[in-house]
């Protein structure tokens, strides 16, 4: 009997200890852990929702940009690069400077001269922008003058003008193939002149040796013209340009009136 009581006591102790260690059925050992986890889950869900809103906003912005780009492409159309070569007939004038007191300040016209140009640029809808290298030249018309002793002399010479210009064009469509345009350009010029002074007997006057030189100066121009688009890749331009050069040590009021014929290839 004593053994039975001992067994029951030991069993009761083991059961009581196991229950204490395992916890009573249905009761959580740490009530704070699930609440903290739930807060983290809610925070993650809120962050995910915020990220989704940002993604949606970015997607709307992207679609708006695509719509604007599409609309701009419709307005501009193709935007090809192009190369241009041209020839020109030029007639101009300048005021003589640093030759002789009796002739300095005289306005001298040039004969009709010729020149050429090459350019590389890009077309953006009705706009064109290019960089151009050009050169032209002509003989100057003869000018007679007298010195203080009433000796008669003749001034004659020739000039060349080399330019590098940044030009802009705006085209105005007239038909499917034809368009008018206006243009303007700014850049740099090298003005060169070579002159001689003769006496009345056509001999070189010893008191006026051959002269001339070259100067660099600011250049500008403006013009109008018409374009004929032969194909999608080829076009011909015919236009008028007024070109001016800032005053130099060799001449003042340097300008020319040019008729320009050009061929453009778009690629």
C-alpha positions as CSV (number, residue, x, y, z in Angstrom):
1,X,0.0,0.0,0.0
2,X,2.8,2.3,0.8
3,X,4.4,1.7,-2.6
4,X,1.1,2.5,-4.3
5,X,0.9,5.8,-2.5
6,X,4.5,6.6,-3.5
7,X,3.8,5.8,-7.1
8,X,0.7,8.0,-7.1
9,X,2.6,10.9,-5.5
10,X,5.5,10.7,-8.0
11,X,3.1,10.6,-10.9
12,X,1.2,13.5,-9.6
13,X,4.4,15.5,-9.2
14,X,5.6,14.7,-12.8
15,X,2.2,15.6,-14.3
16,X,2.1,18.9,-12.3
17,X,5.7,19.8,-13.4
18,X,5.0,19.0,-17.1
19,X,1.9,21.1,-17.1
20,X,3.8,24.0,-15.5
21,X,6.6,23.7,-18.1
22,X,4.3,23.3,-21.1
23,X,1.7,25.9,-20.0
24,X,-2.0,25.3,-19.6
25,X,-3.8,24.3,-22.8
26,X,-5.1,27.4,-24.9
27,X,-3.0,29.9,-23.0
28,X,-0.2,31.9,-24.8
29,X,3.2,32.1,-23.1
30,X,4.0,35.6,-24.6
31,X,1.1,37.7,-25.5
32,X,3.3,40.6,-26.7
33,X,4.9,38.7,-29.7
34,X,1.8,38.4,-31.9
35,X,0.9,42.1,-31.5
36,X,4.4,43.2,-32.5
37,X,4.3,40.9,-35.5
38,X,0.9,42.2,-36.5
39,X,2.2,45.8,-36.4
40,X,5.1,44.9,-38.6
41,X,2.7,43.3,-41.1
42,X,0.5,46.3,-41.1
43,X,3.6,48.6,-41.6
44,X,4.8,46.4,-44.5
45,X,1.3,46.5,-46.1
46,X,1.2,50.3,-45.8
47,X,4.7,50.6,-47.3
48,X,3.7,48.3,-50.2
49,X,0.5,50.3,-50.8
50,X,2.6,53.5,-50.9
51,X,5.1,51.9,-53.3
52,X,2.1,50.8,-55.5
53,X,0.8,54.4,-55.6
54,X,4.3,55.7,-56.6
55,X,4.5,53.1,-59.3
56,X,1.1,54.1,-60.6
57,X,2.1,57.7,-60.6
58,X,5.3,57.0,-62.4
59,X,3.4,54.9,-65.0
60,X,1.0,57.8,-65.6
61,X,4.0,60.2,-66.0
62,X,5.6,57.8,-68.5
63,X,2.4,57.5,-70.5
64,X,2.0,61.3,-70.5
65,X,5.6,61.7,-71.8
66,X,5.0,59.1,-74.5
67,X,1.9,61.0,-75.6
68,X,3.8,64.3,-75.7
69,X,6.7,62.7,-77.6
70,X,4.2,61.2,-80.1
71,X,2.5,64.6,-80.6
72,X,5.9,66.3,-81.1
73,X,7.0,63.6,-83.6
74,X,3.7,64.2,-85.5
75,X,4.5,68.0,-85.6
76,X,8.2,67.7,-86.5
77,X,8.0,64.6,-88.7
78,X,11.3,63.0,-89.6
79,X,14.4,64.8,-88.3
80,X,17.1,63.8,-90.8
81,X,20.7,65.0,-90.8
82,X,21.9,66.5,-94.1
83,X,24.9,67.6,-96.1
84,X,24.7,70.6,-98.4
85,X,27.0,71.9,-101.2
86,X,26.3,75.2,-102.9
87,X,27.6,77.8,-105.4
88,X,27.1,81.5,-105.3
89,X,27.3,84.6,-107.4
90,X,28.4,87.6,-105.3
91,X,28.5,91.3,-105.8
92,X,29.5,93.7,-103.0
93,X,31.1,96.9,-101.9
94,X,33.5,98.2,-99.3
95,X,35.0,101.6,-98.3
96,X,38.8,101.8,-99.0
97,X,40.9,102.3,-95.9
98,X,44.6,102.9,-95.3
99,X,45.6,103.4,-98.9
100,X,45.9,107.2,-99.3
101,X,44.3,110.2,-97.8
102,X,42.8,111.2,-101.1
103,X,41.1,107.8,-101.7
104,X,40.5,106.5,-98.2
105,X,36.7,106.4,-97.4
106,X,35.8,105.9,-101.1
107,X,33.2,103.3,-101.6
108,X,34.4,100.7,-104.1
109,X,32.1,98.2,-105.8
110,X,33.2,94.8,-106.8
111,X,32.6,93.0,-110.1
112,X,30.4,90.0,-110.0
113,X,32.4,87.2,-108.3
114,X,31.8,83.6,-107.5
115,X,32.2,81.2,-104.6
116,X,31.2,78.0,-103.0
117,X,30.1,76.5,-99.7
118,X,29.7,73.2,-97.9
119,X,27.5,72.7,-94.8
120,X,26.4,70.0,-92.5
121,X,23.2,70.2,-90.4
122,X,19.9,68.7,-89.2
123,X,16.3,69.4,-90.0
124,X,13.7,69.5,-87.2
125,X,10.3,69.8,-88.8
126,X,10.2,73.3,-90.4
127,X,13.5,74.3,-88.7
128,X,17.0,73.7,-90.0
129,X,20.3,74.4,-88.3
130,X,23.8,73.9,-89.9
131,X,27.4,74.9,-89.8
132,X,28.7,76.2,-93.1
133,X,32.2,76.8,-94.6
134,X,32.2,79.2,-97.5
135,X,34.6,81.2,-99.7
136,X,34.0,83.9,-102.3
137,X,35.9,86.5,-104.2
138,X,35.9,89.1,-106.9
139,X,37.8,91.9,-108.6
140,X,37.1,95.5,-107.4
141,X,36.0,98.1,-109.9
142,X,38.6,100.8,-110.7
143,X,38.6,104.0,-108.7
144,X,40.4,107.2,-109.9
145,X,41.7,109.8,-107.5
146,X,44.1,112.8,-107.4
147,X,46.8,113.7,-105.0
148,X,47.5,117.3,-103.8
149,X,49.6,117.9,-106.9
150,X,46.7,116.9,-109.1
151,X,48.4,113.7,-110.3
152,X,45.8,111.2,-111.4
153,X,46.0,107.6,-110.1
154,X,43.9,104.5,-110.5
155,X,43.1,102.1,-107.7
156,X,42.3,98.5,-108.6
157,X,42.3,95.3,-106.6
158,X,40.7,92.1,-105.7
159,X,39.2,90.6,-102.5
160,X,38.4,87.2,-101.0
161,X,36.1,86.4,-98.1
162,X,36.3,83.1,-96.2
163,X,33.6,82.4,-93.6
164,X,32.5,79.9,-91.0
165,X,28.9,80.4,-90.1
166,X,26.2,78.9,-87.9
167,X,23.0,79.2,-89.9
168,X,19.3,78.8,-89.0
169,X,16.4,78.3,-91.4
170,X,12.6,78.3,-91.1
171,X,10.7,76.7,-93.9
172,X,7.1,77.6,-94.9
173,X,5.4,74.8,-96.9
174,X,3.7,75.9,-100.1
175,X,3.0,72.6,-101.9
176,X,4.0,69.0,-101.3
177,X,7.3,69.7,-103.1
178,X,7.9,73.4,-102.7
179,X,8.6,75.5,-99.6
180,X,9.7,79.0,-99.0
181,X,12.3,79.8,-96.3
182,X,13.9,82.6,-94.3
183,X,17.4,82.3,-92.8
184,X,20.0,84.1,-90.7
185,X,23.5,83.3,-89.8
186,X,26.4,84.5,-87.5
187,X,30.0,83.6,-87.5
188,X,33.6,84.5,-88.3
189,X,35.2,85.9,-91.5
190,X,38.6,86.3,-92.9
191,X,38.7,89.3,-95.3
192,X,41.7,89.5,-97.7
193,X,42.4,92.3,-100.2
194,X,45.2,92.8,-102.7
195,X,45.4,96.2,-104.5
196,X,47.6,98.2,-106.8
197,X,47.7,101.9,-107.6
198,X,48.7,103.0,-111.1
199,X,49.4,106.4,-112.5
200,X,47.7,107.9,-115.5
201,X,50.2,106.3,-117.9
202,X,49.2,102.8,-116.6
203,X,52.6,102.4,-114.9
204,X,52.8,101.3,-111.3
205,X,53.2,104.4,-109.2
206,X,56.4,104.2,-107.2
207,X,54.9,106.3,-104.4
208,X,52.1,103.7,-104.0
209,X,53.6,100.2,-103.9
210,X,51.2,97.2,-104.0
211,X,49.4,96.8,-100.8
212,X,46.8,94.7,-99.0
213,X,46.6,92.1,-96.3
214,X,44.0,90.2,-94.3
215,X,41.9,90.7,-91.2
216,X,39.6,88.6,-89.1
217,X,36.2,90.0,-88.2
218,X,32.6,89.2,-87.1
219,X,30.3,88.2,-89.9
220,X,26.5,88.0,-90.3
221,X,23.9,87.3,-92.9
222,X,20.2,87.0,-93.6
223,X,18.2,85.8,-96.6
224,X,15.1,84.3,-98.2
225,X,14.6,81.6,-100.7
226,X,12.7,78.6,-102.0
227,X,13.2,74.9,-101.6
228,X,12.2,72.1,-104.0
229,X,12.1,68.6,-102.5
230,X,13.1,66.3,-105.3
231,X,12.6,63.2,-103.2
232,X,12.5,62.3,-99.5
233,X,16.3,62.4,-99.5
234,X,17.2,65.2,-102.0
235,X,16.4,68.9,-102.1
236,X,17.5,72.0,-104.1
237,X,17.6,75.5,-102.6
238,X,17.7,78.8,-104.5
239,X,18.0,81.9,-102.4
240,X,19.3,85.4,-101.9
241,X,21.6,86.3,-99.0
242,X,22.8,89.7,-97.7
243,X,26.2,89.2,-96.0
244,X,28.0,91.8,-93.9
245,X,31.4,91.9,-92.2
246,X,32.5,94.2,-89.3
247,X,35.0,97.0,-90.0
248,X,38.6,95.9,-90.5
249,X,41.9,97.6,-90.8
250,X,41.7,97.2,-94.6
251,X,38.1,98.4,-95.3
252,X,34.9,99.5,-93.7
253,X,31.2,98.8,-94.5
254,X,32.1,95.5,-96.1
255,X,29.0,93.7,-97.5
256,X,27.9,91.5,-100.4
257,X,24.7,90.5,-102.1
258,X,24.7,86.8,-103.0
259,X,22.6,84.5,-105.1
260,X,23.0,81.0,-103.8
261,X,22.1,77.7,-105.4
262,X,22.5,74.6,-103.2
263,X,21.9,70.9,-103.3
264,X,21.0,69.0,-100.1
265,X,21.2,65.3,-99.4
266,X,19.2,64.1,-96.3
267,X,20.2,60.8,-94.6
